[in-house]
């Protein structure tokens, strides 16, 4: 409708850390985010801890958060693929 479209271009980067990875991104209309993923050893296994922060125009945040929640599974899968790629490189 008018100037609004159903697609968004997002620019982002994955940054390796000692215990996981950081994803930083920027989308249109001043939306910025940072997700920190840590792999923690717990008992006999490992746990993936995620911390997410996002800022933007308050009028848009309801829509943005809904979209982010729907795409969260895809993001987690991409993170796991990255880990598997790194494991294969070593």
N, C-alpha and C positions, 0 to 999 in steps of 0.2 A: 504494500500500500504506500504510495507516494515515495518518499526518500528511504523508507525502511525496506530491507531485504530479508530473506530467510537464511542468508549465509553470512558467515563472519570469517574474516581472515585473522588468524592468530599467529604471532611471532613468538617463538619460545626457544629455550636452550636447556639441555641437560648438563648438569655440572657434577662430576664425580667428587665424592668426599671419602674420607677414610672408612666410614661405616655405612655408606649408602649413596644417596644421590639427591640433588636439589634440582627442581624444575622451576624455572622462572618464565613467565609469559606476559605478553601484552596483547590485548585485543582492541578492537575499535571502541570509540567513545570513552576513552580514558580508563579502561579496565586493566588492572595489573594484578598479578598473582604470584605466589611463591609456595610451592609444595616441597616439603622436606621429607624424605624417606630414609629411615634408618633400619638396618637389619640388626636385631638384638638377639643374643643367645639367651635362651630361657629354658632351663632344665636340659632335656635331651634334644631339643629342637631349636628352631629359629622363629622369630616373630618379626613381621614387617610393621613398623610404626610409621604413621603418616601424620604430618602436621600441615595444615593448609591455611593460607591467609590470602584474602582477595580484597581489593579496594576498587571503588568505582562510584559512579553517579548513583545516589541512593534510589532514584526513581527506576533505575535499570536493574538493581540488585536482585529483586524477586525473580525476574526472568532469567538473569544470569545464573543465579544459584540453582534454579530448576534445571537449566541446561547442563550445568556442571554435574549435578547429581545423576542425570541420565547418562552422561558420558564417562562417569567415574570408573565404571568397569573396564572400558576401553583403555583408559589411562593406566590402570593397574596392570592390565595385560601387557601394555607396551613396556612398562617398567620391568616386569618379569622377563619379557623377551630380551631386554637390554642386559639384565643380569646373566641370562643364559649365554648371550653373545660374549660377554666379558669372561665368563667361565671357560668358554671354548677357546678364547684367545690365549689363555694361560697354559 
